[in-house]
Amino acid sequence: MPKRVLTGTVVSDKGDKTVVVLVERKVKHPLYGKIIRRSKKYHAHDEANAYHAGETVRIEETAPISKLKTWTVIERVDAHKAPEAAA
């Protein structure tokens, strides 16, 4: 069975080797038909502490690493525009 891959935004990188990723999806309301946003937070494993808040990343489902972590960060999709130092 293939592993699920989701794309989301890192909202917290305070844990050691852990990031919290917010994944948003758009669904149609069953009665009214309006498109609404649903979101969920996933704890993902970040071995090198390489990802920081604001970055867009892809996470992949994996075997349980801890009580909350069953996802691993596989790549950075888009980095949040950080202010550049003046030269």
NUVEXKE-183409 format. One record per residue (C-alpha): residue in one letter; x, y, z negated. Coordinates in nm, 4 decimals, padded with zeros to 6 digits. Each point is the difference from the previous one (the first is absolute). Layout:
BEGIN
res,east,north,up
A,X,Y,Z
...
// end
This chain:
BEGIN
res,east,north,up
M,00.0000,00.0000,00.0000
P,00.1499,00.3388,00.0956
K,00.0871,00.2511,-00.2687
R,-00.2114,00.3132,-00.0172
V,00.1744,00.3278,00.0833
L,-00.1449,00.3331,-00.1145
T,00.1070,00.3615,00.0502
G,-00.0282,00.2545,-00.2793
T,00.1542,00.2926,-00.1838
V,00.2307,-00.0336,-00.2997
V,-00.1650,00.1818,-00.2919
S,00.2396,-00.1049,-00.2785
D,00.3586,-00.1225,-00.0132
K,00.0523,00.0241,-00.3753
G,00.0290,-00.3735,-00.0674
D,00.3307,-00.1812,00.0462
K,-00.0084,-00.1877,00.3343
T,-00.3720,00.0785,00.0306
V,-00.2018,00.2493,00.2020
V,-00.3743,00.0618,-00.0065
V,-00.1464,00.0247,00.3502
L,-00.3406,00.1556,00.0734
V,-00.1693,-00.1673,00.2983
E,-00.3035,00.1734,00.1504
R,-00.2511,-00.1566,00.2351
K,-00.3072,00.1396,00.1688
V,-00.3250,-00.1954,-00.0144
K,-00.3502,00.0644,00.1219
H,-00.2645,00.0405,-00.2726
P,-00.2360,-00.2988,00.0266
L,-00.3210,00.2045,-00.0150
Y,00.0800,00.3544,00.1101
G,00.2651,-00.0742,00.2591
K,00.2352,00.2765,-00.1118
I,00.3716,-00.0781,00.0134
I,00.1413,00.0110,-00.3535
R,00.3524,-00.0440,-00.1366
R,00.0826,-00.2802,-00.2390
S,00.3393,-00.0214,-00.1672
K,00.1910,-00.2474,-00.2130
K,00.3361,00.0105,-00.1733
Y,00.2483,-00.2855,00.0327
H,00.3156,-00.0561,-00.2033
A,00.2797,-00.0968,00.2403
H,00.3531,-00.1265,-00.0550
D,00.2792,00.2398,00.1035
E,00.3295,-00.1793,-00.0697
A,00.2329,00.2952,00.0691
N,-00.2207,00.2790,-00.1418
A,00.0210,00.1524,00.3492
Y,-00.3542,00.1341,00.0368
H,-00.1352,00.3154,-00.1618
A,-00.3368,00.1689,-00.0505
G,-00.1536,00.1472,00.3142
E,00.1520,-00.2448,00.2466
T,-00.2133,-00.2183,00.2251
V,00.1016,-00.3664,-00.0190
R,-00.1106,-00.3435,00.1162
I,-00.0494,-00.2696,-00.2637
E,-00.0215,-00.3760,00.0472
E,-00.1786,-00.2568,-00.2131
T,00.2309,-00.2379,-00.1852
A,00.0031,-00.2569,-00.2788
P,-00.0643,00.1557,-00.3435
I,00.3066,00.1820,-00.1334
S,-00.1588,00.1152,-00.3270
K,-00.3443,00.0505,-00.1528
L,-00.0895,00.2844,00.2376
K,00.2496,-00.0348,00.2861
T,-00.0952,-00.2227,00.2915
W,00.1191,00.2325,00.2772
T,00.3435,00.0975,00.1342
V,00.0966,00.3166,00.1884
I,00.1317,-00.0972,00.3430
E,00.0668,00.3330,00.1728
R,-00.0422,00.3765,-00.0052
V,-00.2477,00.1247,00.2590
D,00.0295,00.3748,-00.0504
A,00.1887,00.2008,-00.2594
H,-00.1659,00.2941,-00.1703
K,00.1570,00.3231,00.1219
A,00.2443,00.0893,-00.2738
P,00.1457,00.3504,-00.0222
E,00.3420,00.0053,00.1630
A,00.2989,00.1602,-00.1708
A,00.1260,00.3233,00.1528
A,00.3358,-00.0404,00.1709
// end
